[in-house]
Amino acid sequence: MEKVFEIQVRKVEKPCYVLGDDSIQANPGDCVIVEFTRGNQDHAKVYAILDKVNDPKYMITGKILRKANQNDMLIIQENQQLKDEAFRICNEKIKEIGLAMKLIDVSYSFDRTIITFYYWATGRIDFRKLVKELASIFNCRIEMRQIGLRDEAKIKGGYGICGQEICCHRFLKDFEPVTMKLVKTQSLPLDMSKISGLCGRLMCCLIFESKMYEKGEDE
């Protein structure tokens, strides 16, 4: 019987939905190998398993081939090692061309047919020349993804003022808007150094902690 799996390929990517059947012995938290509708294969983390295959709100983007085995994990580790060299080469090209962008991270797809470069910039970047040169070096499809400051913190991780690993890197699937209203609801000091995360924006934990305050007021 087919099921819908909610997965996330990388921390900065939004969760998506793929199909799998009863032969896929994967549970939430497991790593799986996925074949996407555009033809490439990648590894992903399972977030949830759903039964409503025909629900229109689930936009199916591919199917699970298998739960990652030992050989798959070796390939994933090799791709992790390869990305350091790709990062170095791309950074050099960015400087040569003179693009106003900061390279944040690099990711190989599982089958190495796609290399994705994540970058931060204040505005729009014409990276056509950069993509052309990178494609000639790596002989595969090159994708450029512009991300924000919160995404950078989510990729790199670190520890907040609470002493724990930051929420976005540890367990948050996606970002929600964080406003000063949440700060006032919790009677926190209006000192940005005490209410900001590593990204320099308001801390994500203000969102789910505010729900506890609201519950307390209702009681």
N, C-alpha and C positions, 0 to 999 in steps of 0.2 A: 504494500500500500504506500502511495506517495505521501510525503509530508513536506511542509514548508519549513526551511531552516533560516533563522535570522542569523546572519554572519557579519563580521567586520574584517575587511582585508588588512587595513592598517589603521593605526590610532587616529589619524587625521581624516580618514574616510568615513562617511556616514554608513551606518549599518544597511545592509541590503538583504534581499530574499532570494533563496535558491531552492531547488527541489532536491529531494533525496527519498530513498525508499527504506523499507525495513532492514535491508541488508547493510545499511550504513550504521554501524554500531558506534555512533558518536553522541556525546552528551555535552551540555553547556560547559564551556571552558576548554573543550578539546580542539585540536588543530586538524583541519580537513583540507583536502586538495579539491579545488573547484574548477570546472570548465565553464567559462562564461560564454554568453551567446555570440560575442564578437570573435571567439575562437581561441583566446589565450587561456592558459592555466595559471592559477595562483593558489597560495595557501591562505587560509582564513581561520579566524577563531569563531566557534559557535557560541551564540548568545542565548538562543532559545529555539525550541522545536515546537512547531504549530501544526495543528491537524486540518485547518480549513484551507485546503489547497485551492479551491475555486473562489476564494474571497477576492474581489477586485482590488481591494486596497493593497494587496501584496503584489508589487511589480516584480515578476520573476526575471532574474538576470542571468541565470545559469543553473547548473546542476552539480551536486557533489559526486565526485568520482570515488572517493574512499576517505577513510580516516587516515591521517598521515602516519606512515610507518617509519621504521628506523632509517631506511634509505632516503625517504622523503626529507626527514629531518637533517640528514647530512647535506642534501642539496640546499636546503634553506640556510644552513650554516655557511656553506660555500658562497651563496649569494650575499650574505651579510658581509663576508670578507671582501667580495668583489666591489661592494658599494664604496669602500674607502678610496679606491683608485679612481672610480667614476666621479666621486665628489671632488677629488683633487684636480682632475682633468677639466671638469666643468667650471670650477672656480677660476682656473687659469684662463679659460676661454672667455669667461665673463669679464675679467680684467683686460684681456687683449682687445675685446670688442668695445669695452667701455660702457657696459650696461649698469644702470643704477638699480641694482637688485642684490639681495643678500641670499645666498644659497643656504638652506636650512638642513635639508636631508635628501637622501637618494634611496630609491628602492627598486630592486629587480623583481620582475614577476617570476613566479616559480619556474616557468619554462624558458626564461631569459629572452623572451621575444619583445618585451617592453621594459624600458628603464624610465622611471618617473622621477623627475627632479622637483623638489618642493622649494619654493623661494618666497621671500617677503620683499615687497616694494611698496612705496607710497602711492604709486600711480600705475598706469598701464605701460607695459614693456613690449617693445617690438623685438622678440627673440627669434625671429625667423632665421637669421644668419647663424645664431647660436645652435638652433635645432639642426640645421643643415650640416654644420661642422661636427656636431656630436653624433649624428646619424652615420656620417662617413667613417667615424672612428670606431663606433660600437657595432655597426651593421645590424641595427634593430630599430624598432619604433621608439621614438623619443616623445615623452609627454612632459609638459611643464605645468605645474600646479601652483598657483598663487595662494598662499595661506596667511592667516593673521597671527598676531602676537600670542593669542591663547593657544593656537595650534602648535606654535613653536615650543611652548612650555609643555604641552601634552606629549610631544615627541621626545623631548630631552629629559623631562622629569625633574625631580628635585624634592626638597622638603620645605614645607610652609612654616609659618611662625608658630604653628601648633606643635611642631616637632615631628609630624607625620608626613609620609609621602603625599605629594599634592594629588587632590581628588581626580583631576582630569587625566593624569597619567595612570592612576591606580584603577579607577573603575568607571568613570563617566563615559558614556557612549557618544554623547553629543552635548553641545553647549546650549544653555538657555540664557535669555537676557537677564543681566544682573543690574539692578537700579539702586539709587541712593535711598529709595523708599524702604528697601529691605534693611538698610543700615539703621534708619531711624526707628523702624519697628522693633529692632532688637536692642535699641538704646546704646548703640556702639559709638565710640568717640569718632568725630569727623576728622580723623588723622589718617591720611592716605597710606602712610607707612604701616599702619596697623590693620587696615582693611583691604589692602591690595595683595594680590598673589605675585608669584615670580614673573608673571607676564606684564605686571604693571597695571592690570585692570582689577576691578573689584573681585574679591574671592568668590569662586563658584559655590563654596560651602554655604554662603549666605542664603542661597535659594532653599535648600532642603532644611537648614536650621530654622528658617523663618516659619516653616510649617509647624514646628514644635511650639514656637511662640504663639502662633495663631490658635493652636489647639488649646494652649494654656489659658488664653483669653476667653475662649468659648466656655471652658469649664468654670 
